[in-house]
């Protein structure tokens, strides 16, 4: 079932996007497979196929290759819905969809290779440069290790990120390129042993002298500027500062909403030591209300950012680059607060691994530890911009 805030946003549009309509089914399957997913430390195969069938893979793929070239509001709504069932599934679906956007920045002949079998190829991406890229005749050779590649075990292609010798951008930094590598050329090292977000399967990718032809590489400069190769769709031409951490923040908000739902369902059944229904206790009611309100506020923040990315809401000059990181950091803080309050209210029973609230709590806190969600860095950048001070960019 759609949450009230999501339903209100969707009601503004004439039709519901394919990926949004299919998301509740993904959430149900992911929730049902949650124990299998956690034990394996990767998404259950049934969940992977549900994500693919729902249209996450094709959502940002250019129409020329059978994709939807859809909007960010729709993707945000869909990821939140999946997050209500399983944070790991939402994280994997979100990052796979956004990784597919990178394909639109490849040369047309590279795009033809990437989507030769259709637009539903699942992607993964390395966000931080690693490894070594050496230019050779006709392309590049890559070697090294890339950590924390969410979905690397089910991805058909992975965009490996590496710094290369060459030109520098406006910020004076050297060039970073992405290299599309097929699954057959990838070795996976089993390294993802974590407290939460276990099902993301964010293991280490290893490449050993892999050749990547020139048509399967792209510059991060082009992604940052929104210079897609052969597409004028908004999802391909939006500059990266309008997105910021949107793909990472939204699954956390979805998981926090799942925490609220799970806690409410539990408190409908639970009683205190004297047998009195907990649902009638004002402290329980107030805790649920406060947490639900925090999650609603978090969702409003990420949906506003999605509207900016879609170009349906304007910002002042320079504002999007600093307001987005601020809002994502705050949305994640609100999500952590909501999950923490409800987890404390579960008592001893909430510490058993079978309890869904503790799973959401672990997932929310693990995802929130990502450095990109530091409110100190994002808040300082926004404050500097608002006050007209220098250096109004988030430091990472």
C-alpha atoms as a printed R data frame, in Angstrom:
    type eleno elety resid chain resno      x       y       z
1   ATOM     1    CA   UNK     A     1  0.000   0.000   0.000
2   ATOM     2    CA   UNK     A     2  1.244   3.491  -0.847
3   ATOM     3    CA   UNK     A     3  2.026   5.760   2.069
4   ATOM     4    CA   UNK     A     4 -0.109   8.904   2.316
5   ATOM     5    CA   UNK     A     5  2.697  11.251   1.288
6   ATOM     6    CA   UNK     A     6  3.667   9.123  -1.722
7   ATOM     7    CA   UNK     A     7  0.041   8.786  -2.797
8   ATOM     8    CA   UNK     A     8 -0.414  12.562  -2.652
9   ATOM     9    CA   UNK     A     9  2.559  13.113  -4.927
10  ATOM    10    CA   UNK     A    10  1.395  10.464  -7.386
11  ATOM    11    CA   UNK     A    11 -2.120  11.928  -7.458
12  ATOM    12    CA   UNK     A    12 -0.692  15.055  -9.069
13  ATOM    13    CA   UNK     A    13  0.179  13.054 -12.177
14  ATOM    14    CA   UNK     A    14 -2.193  11.490 -14.673
15  ATOM    15    CA   UNK     A    15 -0.673   8.033 -14.512
16  ATOM    16    CA   UNK     A    16  1.586   5.988 -12.283
17  ATOM    17    CA   UNK     A    17  4.976   5.108 -13.722
18  ATOM    18    CA   UNK     A    18  5.672   1.440 -14.393
19  ATOM    19    CA   UNK     A    19  8.403   1.215 -11.781
20  ATOM    20    CA   UNK     A    20  6.192   2.768  -9.090
21  ATOM    21    CA   UNK     A    21  3.272   0.471  -9.862
22  ATOM    22    CA   UNK     A    22  5.528  -2.589  -9.645
23  ATOM    23    CA   UNK     A    23  7.434  -1.534  -6.509
24  ATOM    24    CA   UNK     A    24  4.955  -2.908  -3.913
25  ATOM    25    CA   UNK     A    25  5.390  -6.403  -5.374
26  ATOM    26    CA   UNK     A    26  9.171  -6.067  -5.112
27  ATOM    27    CA   UNK     A    27  8.779  -4.963  -1.489
28  ATOM    28    CA   UNK     A    28  6.593  -7.987  -0.670
29  ATOM    29    CA   UNK     A    29  9.008 -10.457  -2.278
30  ATOM    30    CA   UNK     A    30 12.037  -8.795  -0.651
31  ATOM    31    CA   UNK     A    31 10.393  -8.860   2.782
32  ATOM    32    CA   UNK     A    32  9.491 -12.524   2.360
33  ATOM    33    CA   UNK     A    33 13.065 -13.362   1.337
34  ATOM    34    CA   UNK     A    34 14.721 -11.186   3.984
35  ATOM    35    CA   UNK     A    35 16.102 -14.065   6.051
36  ATOM    36    CA   UNK     A    36 17.571 -15.757   2.967
37  ATOM    37    CA   UNK     A    37 19.025 -12.447   1.824
38  ATOM    38    CA   UNK     A    38 20.656 -11.756   5.189
39  ATOM    39    CA   UNK     A    39 22.090 -15.243   5.518
40  ATOM    40    CA   UNK     A    40 23.594 -15.139   2.030
41  ATOM    41    CA   UNK     A    41 24.735 -11.504   2.395
42  ATOM    42    CA   UNK     A    42 23.347 -10.766  -1.056
43  ATOM    43    CA   UNK     A    43 19.877 -10.430  -2.550
44  ATOM    44    CA   UNK     A    44 17.978 -13.662  -3.057
45  ATOM    45    CA   UNK     A    45 17.710 -14.535  -6.774
46  ATOM    46    CA   UNK     A    46 13.935 -14.092  -6.619
47  ATOM    47    CA   UNK     A    47 14.405 -10.515  -5.401
48  ATOM    48    CA   UNK     A    48 16.935  -9.725  -8.143
49  ATOM    49    CA   UNK     A    49 14.499 -10.875 -10.812
50  ATOM    50    CA   UNK     A    50 11.667  -8.911  -9.199
51  ATOM    51    CA   UNK     A    51 13.804  -5.755  -9.327
52  ATOM    52    CA   UNK     A    52 14.579  -6.392 -12.984
53  ATOM    53    CA   UNK     A    53 10.971  -7.152 -13.905
54  ATOM    54    CA   UNK     A    54  9.731  -4.040 -12.085
55  ATOM    55    CA   UNK     A    55 11.642  -1.813 -14.499
56  ATOM    56    CA   UNK     A    56 14.373  -0.444 -12.259
57  ATOM    57    CA   UNK     A    57 17.064  -1.421 -14.764
58  ATOM    58    CA   UNK     A    58 15.388   0.307 -17.694
59  ATOM    59    CA   UNK     A    59 14.086   3.384 -15.902
60  ATOM    60    CA   UNK     A    60 16.972   5.701 -16.872
61  ATOM    61    CA   UNK     A    61 17.966   3.878 -20.081
62  ATOM    62    CA   UNK     A    62 17.641   6.005 -23.269
63  ATOM    63    CA   UNK     A    63 14.467   5.438 -25.280
64  ATOM    64    CA   UNK     A    64 16.621   4.665 -28.324
65  ATOM    65    CA   UNK     A    65 17.605   1.409 -26.616
66  ATOM    66    CA   UNK     A    66 14.163   0.521 -25.303
67  ATOM    67    CA   UNK     A    67 14.431   2.324 -21.989
68  ATOM    68    CA   UNK     A    68 11.992   4.541 -20.140
69  ATOM    69    CA   UNK     A    69 14.310   7.561 -19.655
70  ATOM    70    CA   UNK     A    70 12.067   8.275 -16.690
71  ATOM    71    CA   UNK     A    71 11.971  10.840 -13.924
72  ATOM    72    CA   UNK     A    72 13.603  11.138 -10.534
73  ATOM    73    CA   UNK     A    73 10.336  11.629  -8.634
74  ATOM    74    CA   UNK     A    74  9.075   8.298  -9.905
75  ATOM    75    CA   UNK     A    75 12.330   6.541  -9.018
76  ATOM    76    CA   UNK     A    76 12.287   8.111  -5.562
77  ATOM    77    CA   UNK     A    77  8.721   6.934  -4.933
78  ATOM    78    CA   UNK     A    78  9.544   3.420  -6.147
79  ATOM    79    CA   UNK     A    79 12.691   3.067  -4.031
80  ATOM    80    CA   UNK     A    80 10.877   4.249  -0.886
81  ATOM    81    CA   UNK     A    81  8.184   1.653  -1.471
82  ATOM    82    CA   UNK     A    82 10.751  -1.133  -1.859
83  ATOM    83    CA   UNK     A    83 12.579   0.152   1.240
84  ATOM    84    CA   UNK     A    84  9.449  -0.436   3.317
85  ATOM    85    CA   UNK     A    85  9.943  -4.134   2.647
86  ATOM    86    CA   UNK     A    86 13.737  -4.437   2.621
87  ATOM    87    CA   UNK     A    87 16.441  -1.795   2.868
88  ATOM    88    CA   UNK     A    88 19.013  -3.902   1.018
89  ATOM    89    CA   UNK     A    89 16.673  -4.466  -1.922
90  ATOM    90    CA   UNK     A    90 15.897  -0.747  -2.099
91  ATOM    91    CA   UNK     A    91 19.592   0.149  -1.969
92  ATOM    92    CA   UNK     A    92 20.482  -2.339  -4.706
93  ATOM    93    CA   UNK     A    93 17.551  -1.305  -6.911
94  ATOM    94    CA   UNK     A    94 18.353   2.389  -6.516
95  ATOM    95    CA   UNK     A    95 22.064   2.099  -7.210
96  ATOM    96    CA   UNK     A    96 21.523  -0.230 -10.150
97  ATOM    97    CA   UNK     A    97 19.032   2.177 -11.731
98  ATOM    98    CA   UNK     A    98 21.301   5.175 -11.277
99  ATOM    99    CA   UNK     A    99 24.335   3.249 -12.549
100 ATOM   100    CA   UNK     A   100 22.426   2.626 -15.777
101 ATOM   101    CA   UNK     A   101 22.289   6.409 -16.270
102 ATOM   102    CA   UNK     A   102 26.043   6.296 -16.856
103 ATOM   103    CA   UNK     A   103 25.424   4.331 -20.033
104 ATOM   104    CA   UNK     A   104 23.810   7.358 -21.654
105 ATOM   105    CA   UNK     A   105 27.186   9.087 -21.501
106 ATOM   106    CA   UNK     A   106 28.943   6.386 -23.513
107 ATOM   107    CA   UNK     A   107 29.451   6.828 -27.272
108 ATOM   108    CA   UNK     A   108 26.484   5.428 -29.248
109 ATOM   109    CA   UNK     A   109 28.460   2.343 -30.276
110 ATOM   110    CA   UNK     A   110 29.214   1.686 -26.608
111 ATOM   111    CA   UNK     A   111 25.546   2.032 -25.687
112 ATOM   112    CA   UNK     A   112 24.708  -0.512 -28.377
113 ATOM   113    CA   UNK     A   113 27.071  -2.995 -26.718
114 ATOM   114    CA   UNK     A   114 25.772  -2.273 -23.217
115 ATOM   115    CA   UNK     A   115 22.117  -2.846 -24.148
116 ATOM   116    CA   UNK     A   116 22.633  -5.366 -26.943
117 ATOM   117    CA   UNK     A   117 20.297  -7.802 -25.158
118 ATOM   118    CA   UNK     A   118 17.724  -5.178 -24.185
119 ATOM   119    CA   UNK     A   119 17.285  -2.374 -21.631
120 ATOM   120    CA   UNK     A   120 16.936  -4.605 -18.576
121 ATOM   121    CA   UNK     A   121 20.623  -5.308 -18.037
122 ATOM   122    CA   UNK     A   122 21.398  -4.728 -14.370
123 ATOM   123    CA   UNK     A   123 24.263  -2.373 -13.594
124 ATOM   124    CA   UNK     A   124 26.509  -1.629 -10.641
125 ATOM   125    CA   UNK     A   125 28.968   1.193 -10.173
126 ATOM   126    CA   UNK     A   126 32.048   2.172  -8.213
127 ATOM   127    CA   UNK     A   127 31.633   5.661  -6.761
128 ATOM   128    CA   UNK     A   128 35.225   6.160  -5.667
129 ATOM   129    CA   UNK     A   129 38.274   5.931  -7.959
130 ATOM   130    CA   UNK     A   130 40.482   2.891  -7.412
131 ATOM   131    CA   UNK     A   131 42.699   0.510  -9.320
132 ATOM   132    CA   UNK     A   132 44.945   1.427 -12.218
133 ATOM   133    CA   UNK     A   133 43.912   2.347 -15.755
134 ATOM   134    CA   UNK     A   134 46.497   2.290 -18.506
135 ATOM   135    CA   UNK     A   135 45.779   3.573 -22.008
136 ATOM   136    CA   UNK     A   136 46.568   1.090 -24.773
137 ATOM   137    CA   UNK     A   137 45.773   0.819 -28.461
138 ATOM   138    CA   UNK     A   138 41.982   0.888 -28.891
139 ATOM   139    CA   UNK     A   139 41.137   1.441 -25.253
140 ATOM   140    CA   UNK     A   140 42.361   0.811 -21.717
141 ATOM   141    CA   UNK     A   141 43.624  -1.942 -19.449
142 ATOM   142    CA   UNK     A   142 42.347  -2.053 -15.876
143 ATOM   143    CA   UNK     A   143 43.728  -3.808 -12.839
144 ATOM   144    CA   UNK     A   144 43.091  -3.524  -9.123
145 ATOM   145    CA   UNK     A   145 40.412  -3.811  -6.461
146 ATOM   146    CA   UNK     A   146 37.253  -1.758  -5.988
147 ATOM   147    CA   UNK     A   147 35.582  -2.042  -2.576
148 ATOM   148    CA   UNK     A   148 31.925  -1.765  -1.611
149 ATOM   149    CA   UNK     A   149 30.369  -2.458  -5.035
150 ATOM   150    CA   UNK     A   150 26.706  -2.962  -4.146
151 ATOM   151    CA   UNK     A   151 25.059  -5.559  -6.347
152 ATOM   152    CA   UNK     A   152 28.318  -6.684  -7.932
153 ATOM   153    CA   UNK     A   153 27.290 -10.348  -7.816
154 ATOM   154    CA   UNK     A   154 24.134  -9.923  -9.870
155 ATOM   155    CA   UNK     A   155 25.194  -7.049 -12.144
156 ATOM   156    CA   UNK     A   156 25.485  -7.729 -15.866
157 ATOM   157    CA   UNK     A   157 27.863  -4.777 -16.134
158 ATOM   158    CA   UNK     A   158 29.895  -2.776 -13.606
159 ATOM   159    CA   UNK     A   159 31.162   0.756 -14.137
160 ATOM   160    CA   UNK     A   160 34.641   0.747 -12.628
161 ATOM   161    CA   UNK     A   161 35.920   4.182 -11.653
162 ATOM   162    CA   UNK     A   162 39.586   5.105 -11.931
163 ATOM   163    CA   UNK     A   163 41.738   8.215 -12.089
164 ATOM   164    CA   UNK     A   164 43.662   8.569 -15.350
165 ATOM   165    CA   UNK     A   165 46.416  10.843 -16.617
166 ATOM   166    CA   UNK     A   166 45.013  13.690 -18.658
167 ATOM   167    CA   UNK     A   167 43.090  16.914 -18.508
168 ATOM   168    CA   UNK     A   168 41.837  18.609 -15.379
169 ATOM   169    CA   UNK     A   169 38.404  20.021 -14.740
170 ATOM   170    CA   UNK     A   170 37.254  23.480 -13.578
171 ATOM   171    CA   UNK     A   171 37.967  22.448  -9.994
172 ATOM   172    CA   UNK     A   172 41.581  21.656 -10.868
173 ATOM   173    CA   UNK     A   173 41.135  17.943 -10.220
174 ATOM   174    CA   UNK     A   174 42.478  15.337 -12.599
175 ATOM   175    CA   UNK     A   175 40.261  13.323 -14.884
176 ATOM   176    CA   UNK     A   176 38.348  10.335 -13.559
177 ATOM   177    CA   UNK     A   177 36.814   7.883 -16.007
178 ATOM   178    CA   UNK     A   178 34.240   5.133 -15.756
179 ATOM   179    CA   UNK     A   179 34.841   1.854 -17.559
180 ATOM   180    CA   UNK     A   180 31.985  -0.519 -18.379
181 ATOM   181    CA   UNK     A   181 33.146  -4.037 -17.553
182 ATOM   182    CA   UNK     A   182 31.026  -7.147 -18.300
183 ATOM   183    CA   UNK     A   183 30.357  -9.725 -15.633
184 ATOM   184    CA   UNK     A   184 32.572 -12.291 -17.371
185 ATOM   185    CA   UNK     A   185 35.686 -10.152 -16.760
186 ATOM   186    CA   UNK     A   186 35.025  -9.666 -13.048
187 ATOM   187    CA   UNK     A   187 36.237 -11.605 -10.031
188 ATOM   188    CA   UNK     A   188 34.418 -10.994  -6.750
189 ATOM   189    CA   UNK     A   189 36.175 -11.163  -3.407
190 ATOM   190    CA   UNK     A   190 33.881 -12.054  -0.503
191 ATOM   191    CA   UNK     A   191 34.387  -9.140   1.897
192 ATOM   192    CA   UNK     A   192 30.914  -7.889   2.924
193 ATOM   193    CA   UNK     A   193 30.511  -8.952   6.582
194 ATOM   194    CA   UNK     A   194 28.533  -6.146   8.210
195 ATOM   195    CA   UNK     A   195 26.097  -5.313  11.001
196 ATOM   196    CA   UNK     A   196 23.432  -4.002   8.654
197 ATOM   197    CA   UNK     A   197 22.608  -3.694   4.942
198 ATOM   198    CA   UNK     A   198 23.883  -7.259   4.686
199 ATOM   199    CA   UNK     A   199 21.822  -8.075   1.625
200 ATOM   200    CA   UNK     A   200 23.385  -5.409  -0.577
201 ATOM   201    CA   UNK     A   201 26.252  -7.792  -1.296
202 ATOM   202    CA   UNK     A   202 28.675  -4.872  -1.441
203 ATOM   203    CA   UNK     A   203 31.706  -7.070  -1.975
204 ATOM   204    CA   UNK     A   204 35.052  -6.225  -3.566
205 ATOM   205    CA   UNK     A   205 35.461  -6.303  -7.341
206 ATOM   206    CA   UNK     A   206 38.808  -7.487  -8.682
207 ATOM   207    CA   UNK     A   207 40.012  -6.814 -12.238
208 ATOM   208    CA   UNK     A   208 43.189  -8.416 -13.548
209 ATOM   209    CA   UNK     A   209 44.506  -6.696 -16.682
210 ATOM   210    CA   UNK     A   210 41.027  -6.370 -18.217
211 ATOM   211    CA   UNK     A   211 40.799  -4.694 -21.629
212 ATOM   212    CA   UNK     A   212 38.045  -2.096 -22.012
213 ATOM   213    CA   UNK     A   213 37.528  -0.692 -25.521
214 ATOM   214    CA   UNK     A   214 37.348   3.086 -25.889
215 ATOM   215    CA   UNK     A   215 33.633   3.050 -26.693
216 ATOM   216    CA   UNK     A   216 32.907   1.582 -23.251
217 ATOM   217    CA   UNK     A   217 34.510   4.436 -21.291
218 ATOM   218    CA   UNK     A   218 33.250   7.842 -20.289
219 ATOM   219    CA   UNK     A   219 34.534  10.845 -18.377
220 ATOM   220    CA   UNK     A   220 33.171  11.849 -14.992
221 ATOM   221    CA   UNK     A   221 33.447  15.437 -16.221
222 ATOM   222    CA   UNK     A   222 30.624  14.673 -18.669
223 ATOM   223    CA   UNK     A   223 28.428  13.096 -15.986
224 ATOM   224    CA   UNK     A   224 29.016  16.038 -13.652
225 ATOM   225    CA   UNK     A   225 28.015  18.518 -16.364
226 ATOM   226    CA   UNK     A   226 25.108  16.477 -17.741
227 ATOM   227    CA   UNK     A   227 26.667  16.112 -21.195
228 ATOM   228    CA   UNK     A   228 24.945  12.980 -22.455
229 ATOM   229    CA   UNK     A   229 26.105  11.683 -25.821
230 ATOM   230    CA   UNK     A   230 22.889  11.369 -27.812
231 ATOM   231    CA   UNK     A   231 20.014  12.123 -25.462
232 ATOM   232    CA   UNK     A   232 18.210  15.302 -24.538
233 ATOM   233    CA   UNK     A   233 16.112  13.663 -21.822
234 ATOM   234    CA   UNK     A   234 16.180  15.512 -18.500
235 ATOM   235    CA   UNK     A   235 17.408  12.411 -16.652
236 ATOM   236    CA   UNK     A   236 20.561  12.454 -18.809
237 ATOM   237    CA   UNK     A   237 21.216  16.188 -19.046
238 ATOM   238    CA   UNK     A   238 20.721  17.160 -15.394
239 ATOM   239    CA   UNK     A   239 24.035  18.184 -13.803
240 ATOM   240    CA   UNK     A   240 25.165  15.914 -11.026
241 ATOM   241    CA   UNK     A   241 24.930  18.634  -8.360
242 ATOM   242    CA   UNK     A   242 21.148  18.470  -8.740
243 ATOM   243    CA   UNK     A   243 21.250  14.811  -7.692
244 ATOM   244    CA   UNK     A   244 23.998  14.641  -5.093
245 ATOM   245    CA   UNK     A   245 23.294  11.729  -2.730
246 ATOM   246    CA   UNK     A   246 19.693  11.161  -3.835
247 ATOM   247    CA   UNK     A   247 20.264   7.492  -4.851
248 ATOM   248    CA   UNK     A   248 21.777   6.744  -1.425
249 ATOM   249    CA   UNK     A   249 19.445   8.718   0.831
250 ATOM   250    CA   UNK     A   250 16.133   7.450  -0.515
251 ATOM   251    CA   UNK     A   251 16.604   3.774   0.502
252 ATOM   252    CA   UNK     A   252 17.309   4.937   4.069
253 ATOM   253    CA   UNK     A   253 14.049   6.887   4.154
254 ATOM   254    CA   UNK     A   254 12.203   3.849   2.801
255 ATOM   255    CA   UNK     A   255 13.718   1.648   5.501
256 ATOM   256    CA   UNK     A   256 12.708   4.149   8.177
257 ATOM   257    CA   UNK     A   257  9.165   4.038   6.842
258 ATOM   258    CA   UNK     A   258  9.358   0.254   7.066
259 ATOM   259    CA   UNK     A   259 10.403   0.616  10.704
260 ATOM   260    CA   UNK     A   260  7.300   2.686  11.445
261 ATOM   261    CA   UNK     A   261  5.048   0.164   9.745
262 ATOM   262    CA   UNK     A   262  6.642  -2.834  11.482
263 ATOM   263    CA   UNK     A   263  6.503  -1.171  14.910
264 ATOM   264    CA   UNK     A   264  2.863  -0.213  14.440
265 ATOM   265    CA   UNK     A   265  1.954  -3.774  13.470
266 ATOM   266    CA   UNK     A   266  3.754  -5.117  16.532
267 ATOM   267    CA   UNK     A   267  2.107  -2.699  18.920
268 ATOM   268    CA   UNK     A   268 -1.329  -3.687  17.662
269 ATOM   269    CA   UNK     A   269 -0.660  -7.151  19.116
270 ATOM   270    CA   UNK     A   270  1.592  -6.526  22.126
271 ATOM   271    CA   UNK     A   271  0.553  -6.223  25.747
272 ATOM   272    CA   UNK     A   272  2.346  -5.079  28.864
273 ATOM   273    CA   UNK     A   273  3.190  -7.294  31.845
274 ATOM   274    CA   UNK     A   274 -0.341  -6.891  33.171
275 ATOM   275    CA   UNK     A   275 -1.915  -7.853  29.857
276 ATOM   276    CA   UNK     A   276 -3.005  -4.324  28.924
277 ATOM   277    CA   UNK     A   277 -2.801  -3.548  25.172
278 ATOM   278    CA   UNK     A   278  0.214  -1.382  24.354
279 ATOM   279    CA   UNK     A   279 -1.732   0.346  21.591
280 ATOM   280    CA   UNK     A   280 -3.725   2.127  24.300
281 ATOM   281    CA   UNK     A   281 -0.627   3.534  26.046
282 ATOM   282    CA   UNK     A   282 -0.047   7.252  25.330
283 ATOM   283    CA   UNK     A   283  3.784   6.935  25.375
284 ATOM   284    CA   UNK     A   284  3.589   4.239  22.692
285 ATOM   285    CA   UNK     A   285  1.186   6.344  20.657
286 ATOM   286    CA   UNK     A   286  3.361   9.448  20.974
287 ATOM   287    CA   UNK     A   287  6.561   7.616  20.020
288 ATOM   288    CA   UNK     A   288  4.886   6.226  16.919
289 ATOM   289    CA   UNK     A   289  3.506   9.641  16.004
290 ATOM   290    CA   UNK     A   290  6.862  11.384  16.388
291 ATOM   291    CA   UNK     A   291  8.726   8.763  14.386
292 ATOM   292    CA   UNK     A   292  6.094   8.766  11.640
293 ATOM   293    CA   UNK     A   293  6.299  12.546  11.443
294 ATOM   294    CA   UNK     A   294 10.092  12.435  11.170
295 ATOM   295    CA   UNK     A   295  9.874   9.955   8.303
296 ATOM   296    CA   UNK     A   296  7.224  12.083   6.570
297 ATOM   297    CA   UNK     A   297  9.546  15.085   6.847
298 ATOM   298    CA   UNK     A   298 12.465  13.069   5.503
299 ATOM   299    CA   UNK     A   299 10.407  11.905   2.533
300 ATOM   300    CA   UNK     A   300  9.304  15.449   1.766
301 ATOM   301    CA   UNK     A   301 12.951  16.524   1.687
302 ATOM   302    CA   UNK     A   302 14.049  13.824  -0.750
303 ATOM   303    CA   UNK     A   303 10.990  14.255  -2.943
304 ATOM   304    CA   UNK     A   304 11.674  17.987  -3.191
305 ATOM   305    CA   UNK     A   305 15.203  17.206  -4.322
306 ATOM   306    CA   UNK     A   306 13.777  14.787  -6.890
307 ATOM   307    CA   UNK     A   307 11.485  17.505  -8.237
308 ATOM   308    CA   UNK     A   308 14.492  19.803  -8.608
309 ATOM   309    CA   UNK     A   309 16.328  17.048 -10.471
310 ATOM   310    CA   UNK     A   310 13.306  16.601 -12.736
311 ATOM   311    CA   UNK     A   311 13.289  20.319 -13.433
312 ATOM   312    CA   UNK     A   312  9.764  20.869 -12.096
313 ATOM   313    CA   UNK     A   313 10.940  22.930  -9.119
314 ATOM   314    CA   UNK     A   314 13.445  25.751  -9.447
315 ATOM   315    CA   UNK     A   315 16.189  26.843  -7.093
316 ATOM   316    CA   UNK     A   316 18.243  30.004  -6.850
317 ATOM   317    CA   UNK     A   317 21.655  30.187  -8.483
318 ATOM   318    CA   UNK     A   318 24.024  27.851  -6.708
319 ATOM   319    CA   UNK     A   319 21.391  26.666  -4.242
320 ATOM   320    CA   UNK     A   320 20.836  23.124  -5.557
321 ATOM   321    CA   UNK     A   321 24.491  22.222  -5.089
322 ATOM   322    CA   UNK     A   322 24.363  22.986  -1.361
323 ATOM   323    CA   UNK     A   323 20.712  22.477  -0.410
324 ATOM   324    CA   UNK     A   324 20.571  18.928  -1.714
325 ATOM   325    CA   UNK     A   325 23.439  17.600   0.436
326 ATOM   326    CA   UNK     A   326 22.034  19.476   3.444
327 ATOM   327    CA   UNK     A   327 18.575  17.983   2.943
328 ATOM   328    CA   UNK     A   328 19.847  14.452   2.347
329 ATOM   329    CA   UNK     A   329 21.967  14.562   5.492
330 ATOM   330    CA   UNK     A   330 19.010  15.838   7.503
331 ATOM   331    CA   UNK     A   331 16.626  13.293   5.965
332 ATOM   332    CA   UNK     A   332 18.978  10.515   7.023
333 ATOM   333    CA   UNK     A   333 19.326  11.977  10.537
334 ATOM   334    CA   UNK     A   334 15.535  12.061  10.838
335 ATOM   335    CA   UNK     A   335 15.345   8.470   9.618
336 ATOM   336    CA   UNK     A   336 17.889   7.350  12.212
337 ATOM   337    CA   UNK     A   337 16.004   9.179  14.961
338 ATOM   338    CA   UNK     A   338 12.704   7.565  13.952
339 ATOM   339    CA   UNK     A   339 14.165   4.064  13.819
340 ATOM   340    CA   UNK     A   340 16.097   4.475  17.085
341 ATOM   341    CA   UNK     A   341 13.022   5.569  19.034
342 ATOM   342    CA   UNK     A   342 10.902   2.679  17.800
343 ATOM   343    CA   UNK     A   343 13.656   0.120  18.315
344 ATOM   344    CA   UNK     A   344 14.050   1.187  21.949
345 ATOM   345    CA   UNK     A   345 10.323   0.639  22.410
346 ATOM   346    CA   UNK     A   346 10.474  -3.004  21.345
347 ATOM   347    CA   UNK     A   347 12.065  -4.100  24.604
348 ATOM   348    CA   UNK     A   348 13.992  -7.349  24.906
349 ATOM   349    CA   UNK     A   349 12.009  -9.088  22.151
350 ATOM   350    CA   UNK     A   350 13.263  -6.516  19.671
351 ATOM   351    CA   UNK     A   351 16.832  -7.797  19.981
352 ATOM   352    CA   UNK     A   352 16.085 -11.169  18.433
353 ATOM   353    CA   UNK     A   353 17.295 -11.533  14.853
354 ATOM   354    CA   UNK     A   354 13.834 -12.575  13.713
355 ATOM   355    CA   UNK     A   355 12.399  -9.195  14.711
356 ATOM   356    CA   UNK     A   356 11.843  -6.907  11.676
357 ATOM   357    CA   UNK     A   357 12.251  -3.689  13.665
358 ATOM   358    CA   UNK     A   358 15.805  -4.573  14.713
359 ATOM   359    CA   UNK     A   359 16.648  -5.436  11.093
360 ATOM   360    CA   UNK     A   360 15.419  -2.065   9.894
361 ATOM   361    CA   UNK     A   361 17.261  -0.405  12.778
362 ATOM   362    CA   UNK     A   362 20.542  -2.109  11.815
363 ATOM   363    CA   UNK     A   363 20.067  -1.244   8.153
364 ATOM   364    CA   UNK     A   364 19.221   2.419   8.768
365 ATOM   365    CA   UNK     A   365 22.185   2.936  11.080
366 ATOM   366    CA   UNK     A   366 24.617   1.147   8.792
367 ATOM   367    CA   UNK     A   367 23.563   3.140   5.723
368 ATOM   368    CA   UNK     A   368 23.582   6.382   7.696
369 ATOM   369    CA   UNK     A   369 27.269   5.921   8.505
370 ATOM   370    CA   UNK     A   370 28.187   6.721   4.891
371 ATOM   371    CA   UNK     A   371 30.474   9.748   4.855
372 ATOM   372    CA   UNK     A   372 28.282  11.510   2.319
373 ATOM   373    CA   UNK     A   373 25.633  12.009   5.011
374 ATOM   374    CA   UNK     A   374 27.781  14.145   7.318
375 ATOM   375    CA   UNK     A   375 25.576  17.077   8.267
376 ATOM   376    CA   UNK     A   376 28.599  19.003   9.522
377 ATOM   377    CA   UNK     A   377 30.140  19.090   6.031
378 ATOM   378    CA   UNK     A   378 26.857  19.656   4.201
379 ATOM   379    CA   UNK     A   379 25.599  22.187   6.733
380 ATOM   380    CA   UNK     A   380 28.807  24.211   6.626
381 ATOM   381    CA   UNK     A   381 28.620  24.387   2.836
382 ATOM   382    CA   UNK     A   382 24.980  25.512   2.900
383 ATOM   383    CA   UNK     A   383 25.650  28.057   5.641
384 ATOM   384    CA   UNK     A   384 28.603  29.460   3.720
385 ATOM   385    CA   UNK     A   385 26.437  29.836   0.615
386 ATOM   386    CA   UNK     A   386 23.528  31.400   2.519
387 ATOM   387    CA   UNK     A   387 25.846  33.877   4.236
388 ATOM   388    CA   UNK     A   388 27.811  34.734   1.119
389 ATOM   389    CA   UNK     A   389 31.037  33.281   2.471
390 ATOM   390    CA   UNK     A   390 33.673  31.579   0.356
391 ATOM   391    CA   UNK     A   391 34.060  27.831  -0.226
392 ATOM   392    CA   UNK     A   392 30.355  27.018  -0.374
393 ATOM   393    CA   UNK     A   393 30.787  23.413  -1.526
394 ATOM   394    CA   UNK     A   394 30.397  20.309   0.612
395 ATOM   395    CA   UNK     A   395 33.736  18.738   1.514
396 ATOM   396    CA   UNK     A   396 33.952  14.982   1.076
